[in-house]
Amino acid sequence: MSNSSSSRLLAESIAQEIALLPEGTRIATHRELVRRFAASGTTVSAALALLAQRGLIAPRPGAGTYRTAARPVAHIGDTSWQEAALDAAGTEIGALRDFQAPALLQTLSTSGPDIVDLNGGYLHPGLQPLGTLATAMSRAARRTQAWDRPPAGGLAELRDWFAADIGGGLGRHDILVCAAGQSALAIALRALAQPGDPVLLESPTYPGAIAAAHAAGLRPVPVPMDVDGLHADHLDRALARTRARVIIVQPLFQNPTGASVSVARQEEIRAIARRHGAFVIEDDFARHMAHVDASTVPPPMVAGDPDGTVVHIRSLTKVTSPNLRVAAIAARGPVLARLRSAHVIDTLIVPAPLQLTALEVVTAPGWRRALKALSVALAHRRDVATEAVVAAFGDHSLARRPRGGYHLWVSLPAHLDEHQLVPAALATGVAITPGTNFSATGNSLRHVRLSYVAAPSAADVDDAIRRLAPLLIEH
């Protein structure tokens, strides 16, 4: 049974239960539903999302999920024909596209108040620069151009800021403002490759890259990594074998391994890509997430790329709020025109109020102070999480202890895999991310990723990780 059909069946079962509840009643928690129906956390999340779409339930952040007021619903006829129509739509090129993204949806799932979130990749509100964001939005709304149509490529002032922030001699005409990193990644893949083409990905890699590749009709090809990032020899052989024209690289504090690409490895990757006539999409999502004790981080790959091999993505979302969905694509040469066309077809423009808010944030007097405070907080949470992981999983479980980013890549004991641990962890009130989500082939990686930024405090992170220890014991 597919995951989508499982979630629909579960949604019907839950709907029957809550139909008898009066309006305003809190329904069973995510954790209770996982235990009661013996379902995965992903399936339960998808079922609850279906019920919310139908207007049967509504989440209240920090308080739980509640039965909504009954409302008349139009009769739904037989929609079974849609399955055949959707299958028929993929007879040739369309068959290459896949819009199933359970791993990506899992990163967006919301946990109930009784669940400690070690799955999410966005800052808890306690880590966000909320004062700066509120002031920026207020100032942006008062600007006269807030409700005028912005240029298709983005506001000139914001493009100037991104060019300076990325460096490498880029100018405003090398910058395209997009609606956050995931959108920029999807635009770049559609612009640079044709359906059916291979695309080379780090192994393991970010689920959003895998999902975007499938949605563009591309064929993900995993390439192994070592301590310095994408393995150059394997990359060279993969390009020769597949004739791929696109490579995706996360240069700093890679998701999920935490690896950073050294300057020497950057030069190797650029040279190999240039020799094979391939583009490197540089997803620089963690550029502003270096920890306070980090040594000097390598510059972005685009900075040493005069030939236009690298297409760079720089987002503000990770270090501000999931709602400040503003990013930039930087590229040199004719490829930028292709990227701009793909962006216009997809979104036309990024709303001016959002761009102006982003501009107010990054030019505010407290912007650098906020980044410094975040770097201190991230280092503290990393230390707490690392100590807890060593206590619960053993020192051998961490091959790398990154000095940047927001997560740890934890190996599991030989007798256990993520398919066993993840639902068991959720049943104890802890949401973690299975390593399978980061596999382009869907194979078990015998790892879990533990994020330490979505929980309310470092103490919550510590308690949640240590709570996993009994689940690791071999029976």
C-alpha positions, 0 to 999 in steps of 0.5 A: 500500500502506498504512503498516500493511500495509507494516510487517506485510510487513516484520515477516514478512521480519525474522521469517524472518531472526531465526528462525535466530538463537540466543537473545540475538543482537543483531539488525540496527540500526534504521539497517541495516534502513532501508538494507537494506529501503529502508523509512522509519524509521516503517515499520521502527519499526512492524515492530519493534513488531509483532515485540516484541508477538509476543515475538520480540525485546526492546529493551535500552536503550542496547544494541540489540535482541535475539532472545528465547527461542523460546516456543510460540505458539498457532496463529493462524487466519484473521483476515482477516475483521477487516478487513471487520468494522472497515470495517463498524463505520464505516458512519455516525458510526463512519466519522468516527473514525480511529485511525491515528496514525503521526506520533504513534507516530513521536514515541514510537519508540526509537532504537538506540544508533547513532542520535542522536535529534533526533526525541524530545520528552522529556528525556534522562535526563541532563536529568531531575531523577532524584534528585528523582523517586526521592526523591518516589516513595519518599516517596509510597509511604510515605504512608498514602493511597498505596493508597486510592482517590483522588477522581475529580477528583484529590487535593485537595493536588495540585489546589491546587498546580495552581490556584496554578501556573496562576494567574488566581484559579483554585481547587481546584474548577476543576481536574481531574487527568488522566493527562498532556497527551495524555489531557487533550487527548483528554478535552477534545475528546470533551467539547466536540465531537460526531463530525463537528464541525470543530475549528480547529488551528494550522497547523502543529501538534502531531501529537497534536492531529491524532490526537486530533481524528481519534480523536474523529471531528472534522474538523481545519481548519487556521488560519494563524499569524504571528509572534504565534501564531494569526492572528486574522483567519483565525480569525474567518473560519474560525469564521464559515465552519465554525461550529466550537465548539472551537479548540486553541492552544499559547500558548508555544513552539508545537510545532513553530514555537516561536511564542508568543501575545502578550498582545494576540493572546490578547485577540483570540483570546478575544474572537473565540471568545467572539463565536462561542460557541467554546471555546479549548483552551489546551495550555500544554505548555511553560510551565516550559520557558522558557530562562534568557535568555527575557524575561518570558513572557505569562501563560496565556490562562485567567488573563484569562478570567472567562467560561470561554471557555478550557479550560486544560491544564497537564502535568508530563511534559515537564519531569520524565519521560515516566513522570510522566504527570500533568496538569491541566485547568482550566476555569470554569463548567458545562463542568467537569462535562462534562469530569469525566464524560468523564474518569471514563468514560475512566480512572475515576481517576489512580492515587494513587501517581502523583499523590502522586509528582507532589505530592512532586516539585513541593513538594520544596525542589529543584523550583525549582532543577531548573527553573532548571537545566533552563532553563540546559541548554535555552538551551545546547542551543538555542544549539548546535543553532542554530549547527549548523543555520545552518552546515548549512542556512544562516541563512535556514532559521530564521525563529524562534529561540525562547527556550523549548521544546525544538525548532527548525523548520527550512526546507529548500532548494527542491530537497529535501523532508522525504520525501527528507531524513528517511530519508537522515538516518536512514541516516546515524545521525540521527533527525529529524521530517518537517514532514508530521507537523505538517500537518492535511492531510498536505501536505508543509511543506518543513520538519523539526523538530529536537529537542535534548533527547532526545540524550545531550549538546549535543555529540551534537546538534551533531555530528548536525545537522552530519552532515546538511549533505552530504545538503542538497547539490543533485546 
